[in-house]
């Protein structure tokens, strides 16, 4: 069958632009984890305005490494300053060798930076006391910033919405529908969920992709205690009507999903993104129910391990 791009062009409107620009080639626009396949260039090399964002969003091991490296560098710098001032300005029990003097200077810096006390080493001159006072001030400010970053990382709302590994082309009422399902991995409550699904297809004439919004059976649910199967019925008005598995593959189809919800724990909106390519769609299959029947106490069970389970339809 001819590829129905004239139909898509009639559907396309400025509201269908996802902000991904004109995408060429077979690469996907949105990865499974919600990140974008886009690399930005031309920005200044030194961007202090990015520092806070990077520290908030980087991985936990990398963040811990940055904190440890910052603490080590600060102690090395001040140990060098104390050595430059002269260790004769300190009352200490160490020997005269350079290694002994550096060891005393380094551990005195570590004790001063954390304001835990000088131990067996303390300054005896005005110059050494002034340098120690400066380090104490910088240490207090540095640990205040580190605590703020830790709080920001832990308090930042993050939607742990898990998407099914595959989407389905499955029977739906008296037709076929494109569908996938989601579940909340956390025990918190998400309310007022909204789903938006866009379809990206490659124009065989220009090679660029055309975006259109898919009409969903239900675009919003008020409560999300269980799972939600998001369904696009393939009726005659659907851009997928009459398309086969081969058609989607040749058109480099990508279904881009955006989920918006309100997290009542943080009292903020949270978002989740994902996408499905044509080879991530199972045909003539259906999902296995995740919710078990209610027991005698009236309690139902949602098995998150069944999110990706499907059977032949």
PyMOL commands that set and color helices and strands:
alter all, ss='L'
color gray80, all
select helices_A, chain A and resi 5-11+14-16+48-57+60-85+87-89+98-113+126-155+245-250+278-280+304-306
alter helices_A, ss='H'
color red, helices_A
select strands_A, chain A and resi 90-91+122-123+161-163+167-172+175-184+190-202+209-213+220-223+227-234+254-263+268-277+281-283+285-287+310-312
alter strands_A, ss='S'
color yellow, strands_A
deselect
rebuild
show_as cartoon
